[in-house]
Amino acid sequence: MFSEILSNKINYFSLCLIIICFLPYLSNANEITAQSTLKIETEAVRIGKIWNGEEIRRSILLFNEATKNWKTLENFKKASFCLRESAKLSIIISDKKEALRTLNGALLIDKKINNLEGQVIDHGLLARIAQIEGDKIKTEFHFTKALDLSVTSTNYAKAFANLYYGIYQNTKVKLSLSQTFFETALHYANNAGDDELKAHILLNLALNSASLGNINLSLENIRQAQNIFQKNNDERGIAIALNGFGFIFVISDEKQKALEIFSKVESMYPENVDFIERAKTASGIGTLCSHYGRIDLAETYYLKALDYHEKAGNELGKLAVLPDLARSKYILGDKDSSKLLFERALDLGTKLDIKFYLANIEEYLGHIDSDEGKYDDAIKKFIAAKADIKKSGVPLPRISNSLGK
């Protein structure tokens, strides 16, 4: 009996000894360290560069895990960085709800630790989401806030803020103003030495320059952007640059080149990502089909573009494509559908308050009224179009000519 009790005590003592010896190893296995968290973050960055919906979602999960760990380690600057990177990826897959959650979290941290550069980027990305959703007040607030905060921040923050404010002015068709902001952004990006940001600035500068009629400068800038994307093996960037080439060739009236490029880009997109970019490509092909007189094909591609914008919840994109689709319907003889689409575009244009788009929609509706013999209604719409185009600051003599006729 005594020997049995002694044996049990020895066994108990041995078990305790084993637990004590292995406890440090067990705790180390679950211990959060800066090294292990940096490894997670690095993997998230690597996977996030793979242009694939599944990989992007994996990257978001890893960034969220890294964020949690950095918070535990009280490295809040790293935590806000991971939240922002997660938000950028969420925007690519059109998960605006997740992007807003992470960006608002990042902004709270950046305010707390007085991370000015982080706040600039947070506000810029929040502005972009508000713009996609068609929230005019939030869009203007966040774009302006990013620009104001950047004044006393880093060269990177100045470049980022000027790029995003340039995009904001471009969507309002304030092309000369947006050109100034893009050129300022490029100056600061060069000072910051950030090639990735520089490539995106060059891309926007190229498209804006083409709209202003400077095709040579446009091609020079977009080639520089393309070279950077190729150097970085950035598949998404390469596709977006090619898309840009397509639009430049549309503007320079090199339709066949544009069509070949858009067709190539269309085949490059992965499934369920970048709906906004896919919509731009489809819209570009639709425009070319219309130029070639294939209105039936143009209608098909405009419908595709509208579907992509709806999947992305992109109100501004819908406003851009609805009039094109409505015109196609009208030419094909479906006047009832055409009118409904124009009215939908008019409501959206009024909500977003972009005078250039409103003027073009009102003018076309005026032509429809004129064709139907409703001359008084047509005159009212032409007058409204003339007033809106004047407010937009974009000269468009065609509208005055329509009213004159």
C-alpha positions as CSV (number, residue, x, y, z in Angstrom):
1,M,0.0,0.0,0.0
2,F,2.8,2.4,1.0
3,S,4.7,1.6,-2.2
4,E,1.6,2.3,-4.3
5,I,1.1,5.7,-2.7
6,L,4.8,6.5,-3.2
7,S,4.6,5.4,-6.8
8,N,1.5,7.7,-7.3
9,K,3.4,10.6,-5.7
10,I,6.4,10.0,-8.0
11,N,4.2,9.9,-11.0
12,Y,2.4,13.1,-10.0
13,F,5.8,14.8,-9.3
14,S,7.1,13.6,-12.7
15,L,4.0,15.0,-14.5
16,C,4.5,18.4,-12.7
17,L,8.1,18.4,-13.7
18,I,7.3,17.7,-17.4
19,I,4.7,20.5,-17.4
20,I,7.2,23.0,-15.8
21,C,9.9,22.1,-18.3
22,F,7.7,22.4,-21.4
23,L,5.6,25.4,-20.3
24,P,8.0,28.0,-21.8
25,Y,7.8,26.2,-25.1
26,L,4.0,26.0,-25.0
27,S,3.7,29.7,-24.2
28,N,6.2,30.6,-26.9
29,A,4.2,28.8,-29.5
30,N,1.3,31.2,-29.0
31,E,3.4,34.3,-28.1
32,I,2.9,37.3,-30.4
33,T,6.2,38.9,-31.3
34,A,7.1,41.7,-33.7
35,Q,9.1,39.2,-35.8
36,S,6.1,36.8,-36.2
37,T,3.7,39.7,-36.9
38,L,6.1,41.2,-39.5
39,K,6.2,37.8,-41.2
40,I,2.4,37.8,-41.5
41,E,2.4,41.4,-42.8
42,T,5.1,40.6,-45.4
43,E,3.1,37.6,-46.6
44,A,-0.1,39.7,-46.8
45,V,1.8,42.3,-48.9
46,R,3.1,39.6,-51.2
47,I,-0.2,37.8,-51.7
48,G,-2.0,41.2,-52.2
49,K,0.1,41.8,-55.3
50,I,-1.3,38.7,-57.0
51,W,-4.2,39.9,-59.2
52,N,-6.7,37.2,-58.2
53,G,-9.9,37.5,-56.1
54,E,-9.1,34.5,-53.9
55,E,-5.6,35.7,-53.2
56,I,-6.7,39.2,-52.5
57,R,-9.2,37.9,-49.9
58,R,-6.5,35.8,-48.3
59,S,-4.3,38.9,-48.1
60,I,-7.1,40.9,-46.4
61,L,-7.4,38.2,-43.8
62,L,-3.7,38.3,-43.1
63,F,-3.6,42.1,-42.9
64,N,-6.4,41.9,-40.4
65,E,-4.5,39.3,-38.3
66,A,-1.4,41.5,-38.5
67,T,-3.4,44.5,-37.4
68,K,-4.7,42.7,-34.3
69,N,-1.1,41.6,-33.4
70,W,0.4,45.0,-33.9
71,K,-2.3,46.5,-31.6
72,T,-1.4,43.9,-29.0
73,L,2.2,44.9,-29.3
74,E,1.1,48.6,-29.2
75,N,2.8,49.3,-32.5
76,F,-0.2,51.5,-33.7
77,K,1.6,53.0,-36.7
78,K,2.0,49.4,-38.1
79,A,-1.6,48.6,-37.2
80,S,-3.0,51.6,-39.2
81,F,-0.7,50.7,-42.2
82,C,-2.2,47.2,-42.3
83,L,-5.7,48.5,-42.0
84,R,-5.1,50.9,-45.0
85,E,-3.6,48.1,-47.1
86,S,-6.6,45.9,-46.3
87,A,-8.9,48.7,-47.3
88,K,-7.2,49.2,-50.7
89,L,-7.7,45.5,-51.5
90,S,-11.3,45.6,-50.4
91,I,-11.9,48.5,-52.8
92,I,-10.5,46.3,-55.7
93,I,-13.0,43.6,-54.9
94,S,-15.8,46.1,-54.4
95,D,-16.3,45.3,-50.7
96,K,-17.0,48.9,-49.7
97,K,-18.4,47.9,-46.3
98,E,-15.2,46.2,-45.2
99,A,-13.1,49.1,-46.7
100,L,-15.0,51.6,-44.7
101,R,-14.6,49.6,-41.5
102,T,-10.9,49.3,-41.8
103,L,-10.3,52.9,-43.0
104,N,-12.3,54.3,-40.1
105,G,-10.3,52.2,-37.8
106,A,-7.1,53.4,-39.3
107,L,-8.2,57.0,-39.1
108,L,-9.0,56.6,-35.4
109,I,-5.5,55.2,-34.7
110,D,-3.7,57.8,-36.9
111,K,-5.5,60.7,-35.1
112,K,-4.6,59.2,-31.7
113,I,-0.9,58.8,-32.6
114,N,-0.8,62.0,-34.7
115,N,0.3,60.1,-37.8
116,L,-0.3,62.9,-40.4
117,E,0.7,60.9,-43.5
118,G,-1.6,58.1,-42.5
119,Q,-4.5,60.6,-42.0
120,V,-4.0,62.0,-45.5
121,I,-4.2,58.6,-47.1
122,D,-7.2,57.6,-44.9
123,H,-9.1,60.7,-46.0
124,G,-8.1,60.2,-49.6
125,L,-9.4,56.6,-49.7
126,L,-12.6,57.5,-47.8
127,A,-13.2,60.2,-50.4
128,R,-12.8,57.7,-53.2
129,I,-15.4,55.4,-51.6
130,A,-17.8,58.3,-51.0
131,Q,-17.3,59.3,-54.7
132,I,-18.2,55.7,-55.8
133,E,-21.3,55.8,-53.6
134,G,-22.3,59.2,-55.0
135,D,-22.1,61.0,-51.6
136,K,-21.2,64.5,-52.8
137,I,-20.8,66.0,-49.3
138,K,-18.5,63.3,-47.9
139,T,-16.5,63.2,-51.2
140,E,-15.7,66.9,-51.0
141,F,-15.0,66.8,-47.2
142,H,-12.5,63.9,-47.4
143,F,-10.7,65.1,-50.6
144,T,-10.4,68.6,-49.1
145,K,-9.3,67.3,-45.7
146,A,-6.6,65.1,-47.3
147,L,-5.2,68.1,-49.3
148,D,-5.3,70.4,-46.2
149,L,-3.5,67.9,-43.9
150,S,-0.9,67.2,-46.6
151,V,0.5,70.7,-46.5
152,T,2.6,70.0,-43.4
153,S,3.2,66.3,-44.0
154,T,5.6,64.2,-46.1
155,N,6.4,64.4,-49.8
156,Y,4.5,61.1,-50.2
157,A,1.4,62.5,-48.5
158,K,1.6,65.7,-50.6
159,A,1.9,63.5,-53.8
160,F,-1.0,61.3,-52.7
161,A,-3.3,64.2,-51.7
162,N,-2.7,66.1,-54.9
163,L,-3.2,63.0,-57.0
164,Y,-6.6,62.3,-55.4
165,Y,-7.7,65.9,-55.5
166,G,-6.8,65.9,-59.2
167,I,-9.0,62.9,-59.7
168,Y,-11.8,64.7,-57.9
169,Q,-11.5,67.7,-60.3
170,N,-11.2,65.5,-63.3
171,T,-14.5,63.8,-62.5
172,K,-16.0,67.3,-62.4
173,V,-14.5,67.9,-65.8
174,K,-12.3,70.6,-64.5
175,L,-9.4,69.5,-66.7
176,S,-7.0,72.4,-66.5
177,L,-7.3,72.4,-62.7
178,S,-6.9,68.6,-62.5
179,Q,-3.8,68.9,-64.7
180,T,-2.2,71.3,-62.2
181,F,-2.9,69.0,-59.3
182,F,-1.5,66.0,-61.2
183,E,1.7,67.9,-62.1
184,T,2.1,69.0,-58.5
185,A,1.6,65.4,-57.4
186,L,4.3,64.2,-59.8
187,H,6.8,66.7,-58.4
188,Y,6.2,65.5,-54.8
189,A,6.3,61.8,-55.9
190,N,9.7,62.4,-57.5
191,N,10.9,63.9,-54.2
192,A,9.5,61.0,-52.3
193,G,11.1,58.5,-54.6
194,D,8.0,56.2,-54.7
195,D,7.8,54.6,-58.1
196,E,4.4,52.9,-57.5
197,L,2.7,56.2,-56.6
198,K,4.5,57.9,-59.5
199,A,3.2,55.4,-62.0
200,H,-0.4,56.0,-60.9
201,I,0.1,59.8,-61.1
202,L,1.6,59.5,-64.6
203,L,-1.3,57.4,-65.7
204,N,-3.9,60.0,-64.6
205,L,-1.7,62.8,-66.0
206,A,-1.6,61.0,-69.4
207,L,-5.4,60.6,-69.6
208,N,-6.0,64.2,-68.5
209,S,-3.4,65.5,-71.0
210,A,-5.2,63.5,-73.8
211,S,-8.5,65.1,-72.9
212,L,-6.8,68.5,-73.2
213,G,-5.6,67.6,-76.6
214,N,-1.9,67.0,-75.8
215,I,-1.5,63.5,-77.2
216,N,2.3,63.5,-77.4
217,L,2.7,64.4,-73.7
218,S,-0.1,61.9,-72.9
219,L,1.7,59.0,-74.7
220,E,5.1,60.0,-73.1
221,N,3.5,59.9,-69.6
222,I,1.6,56.6,-70.0
223,R,4.7,54.9,-71.4
224,Q,6.6,55.9,-68.3
225,A,3.8,54.5,-66.1
226,Q,3.8,51.3,-68.1
227,N,7.6,50.9,-67.7
228,I,7.3,51.2,-63.9
229,F,4.4,48.6,-63.8
230,Q,6.4,46.2,-66.0
231,K,9.5,46.7,-63.8
232,N,7.5,45.9,-60.7
233,N,5.7,42.9,-62.4
234,D,2.5,44.6,-61.5
235,E,-0.1,42.7,-63.6
236,R,-3.0,45.0,-62.5
237,G,-1.0,48.1,-63.2
238,I,0.0,46.8,-66.7
239,A,-3.6,46.1,-67.6
240,I,-4.8,49.6,-66.3
241,A,-2.0,51.3,-68.3
242,L,-3.1,49.4,-71.5
243,N,-6.6,50.5,-70.8
244,G,-5.3,54.0,-70.7
245,F,-3.6,53.6,-74.1
246,G,-6.9,52.5,-75.5
247,F,-8.7,55.7,-74.4
248,I,-5.8,57.8,-75.7
249,F,-6.1,56.2,-79.1
250,V,-9.9,56.8,-79.0
251,I,-9.3,60.5,-78.4
252,S,-6.6,60.6,-81.1
253,D,-9.0,58.9,-83.6
254,E,-6.9,55.7,-83.9
255,K,-9.9,53.5,-83.6
256,Q,-8.3,50.2,-84.7
257,K,-5.4,50.5,-82.3
258,A,-7.8,51.3,-79.5
259,L,-10.0,48.3,-80.3
260,E,-7.1,45.9,-80.4
261,I,-5.9,47.2,-77.0
262,F,-9.3,47.0,-75.4
263,S,-9.9,43.5,-76.7
264,K,-6.5,42.4,-75.2
265,V,-7.3,44.1,-71.8
266,E,-10.8,42.5,-71.7
267,S,-9.2,39.1,-71.7
268,M,-6.7,40.0,-68.9
269,Y,-9.2,40.6,-66.1
270,P,-9.5,38.0,-63.4
271,E,-13.0,37.0,-62.2
272,N,-14.9,39.1,-59.6
273,V,-12.3,41.9,-59.2
274,D,-11.9,45.4,-60.6
275,F,-15.5,45.9,-61.7
276,I,-14.9,49.6,-62.3
277,E,-11.9,49.0,-64.6
278,R,-13.8,46.3,-66.4
279,A,-16.6,48.7,-67.0
280,K,-14.2,51.3,-68.5
281,T,-12.9,48.7,-70.9
282,A,-16.5,47.6,-71.9
283,S,-17.5,51.2,-72.3
284,G,-14.5,51.9,-74.5
285,I,-15.3,49.0,-76.8
286,G,-19.0,50.2,-76.9
287,T,-17.8,53.6,-78.0
288,L,-15.7,52.1,-80.8
289,C,-18.6,49.9,-82.0
290,S,-20.8,52.9,-82.1
291,H,-18.1,54.7,-84.3
292,Y,-18.1,51.7,-86.6
293,G,-21.9,51.8,-86.9
294,R,-22.4,48.6,-85.0
295,I,-25.0,50.0,-82.6
296,D,-26.2,46.6,-81.6
297,L,-22.8,45.6,-80.4
298,A,-22.3,49.0,-78.8
299,E,-25.6,48.4,-76.8
300,T,-24.3,45.0,-75.7
301,Y,-21.0,46.5,-74.3
302,Y,-22.7,49.5,-72.7
303,L,-25.0,47.0,-70.9
304,K,-21.9,45.1,-69.8
305,A,-20.4,48.4,-68.5
306,L,-23.6,49.3,-66.6
307,D,-23.7,45.8,-65.1
308,Y,-20.1,46.1,-63.8
309,H,-20.7,49.6,-62.4
310,E,-23.8,48.3,-60.6
311,K,-21.8,45.4,-59.1
312,A,-19.3,48.0,-57.9
313,G,-22.0,50.3,-56.7
314,N,-20.3,53.0,-58.7
315,E,-22.8,55.9,-59.1
316,L,-20.4,58.1,-61.1
317,G,-19.7,55.2,-63.5
318,K,-23.4,54.7,-64.0
319,L,-23.9,58.3,-64.9
320,A,-21.1,58.1,-67.5
321,V,-22.5,55.0,-69.3
322,L,-26.3,55.6,-69.0
323,P,-26.5,58.3,-71.7
324,D,-24.4,56.2,-74.1
325,L,-26.7,53.2,-73.6
326,A,-29.8,55.5,-73.9
327,R,-28.5,56.9,-77.2
328,S,-27.9,53.3,-78.5
329,K,-31.5,52.3,-77.6
330,Y,-32.9,55.4,-79.3
331,I,-31.0,54.7,-82.6
332,L,-32.1,51.1,-82.5
333,G,-35.7,52.3,-82.3
334,D,-36.4,51.5,-78.6
335,K,-37.5,55.0,-77.8
336,D,-39.4,54.1,-74.6
337,S,-36.4,52.4,-73.0
338,S,-34.2,55.2,-74.2
339,K,-36.3,57.9,-72.5
340,L,-36.4,55.9,-69.3
341,L,-32.6,55.5,-69.3
342,F,-32.1,59.3,-70.0
343,E,-34.5,60.1,-67.2
344,R,-32.6,57.8,-64.9
345,A,-29.3,59.5,-66.0
346,L,-30.9,62.9,-65.4
347,D,-31.9,62.0,-61.8
348,L,-28.5,60.7,-61.1
349,G,-26.8,63.7,-62.6
350,T,-28.9,66.0,-60.5
351,K,-28.0,64.0,-57.4
352,L,-24.3,64.1,-58.1
353,D,-24.5,67.7,-59.4
354,I,-22.1,67.3,-62.3
355,K,-23.1,70.0,-64.7
356,F,-21.2,68.7,-67.7
357,Y,-23.1,65.4,-67.7
358,L,-26.4,67.1,-67.0
359,A,-25.9,69.5,-69.9
360,N,-25.2,66.6,-72.3
361,I,-28.3,64.6,-71.1
362,E,-30.6,67.7,-71.3
363,E,-29.3,68.4,-74.8
364,Y,-30.0,64.9,-76.1
365,L,-33.5,64.9,-74.5
366,G,-34.1,68.2,-76.3
367,H,-33.3,66.5,-79.6
368,I,-35.7,63.7,-78.8
369,D,-38.5,66.3,-78.0
370,S,-37.6,68.1,-81.3
371,D,-37.8,64.9,-83.3
372,E,-41.3,64.3,-81.8
373,G,-42.5,67.8,-82.7
374,K,-42.5,68.9,-79.0
375,Y,-40.6,72.1,-79.8
376,D,-41.5,74.1,-76.6
377,D,-40.2,71.2,-74.4
378,A,-37.1,71.0,-76.6
379,I,-36.3,74.7,-76.2
380,K,-36.7,74.4,-72.4
381,K,-34.2,71.5,-72.3
382,F,-31.7,73.3,-74.6
383,I,-31.9,76.4,-72.3
384,A,-31.3,74.2,-69.2
385,A,-28.4,72.5,-71.0
386,K,-26.9,75.9,-71.9
387,A,-27.1,77.1,-68.3
388,D,-25.6,73.9,-67.0
389,I,-22.7,73.9,-69.5
390,K,-21.9,77.5,-68.5
391,K,-21.8,76.5,-64.8
392,S,-19.5,73.6,-65.6
393,G,-16.9,75.9,-67.2
394,V,-16.4,73.6,-70.1
395,P,-17.0,75.3,-73.5
396,L,-19.4,73.3,-75.6
397,P,-20.7,75.4,-78.6
398,R,-22.8,72.5,-79.9
399,I,-25.4,73.2,-77.2
400,S,-25.8,76.8,-78.2
401,N,-26.1,75.7,-81.8
402,S,-28.8,73.2,-80.9
403,L,-30.8,76.0,-79.2
404,G,-30.3,78.2,-82.2
405,K,-31.7,75.6,-84.6
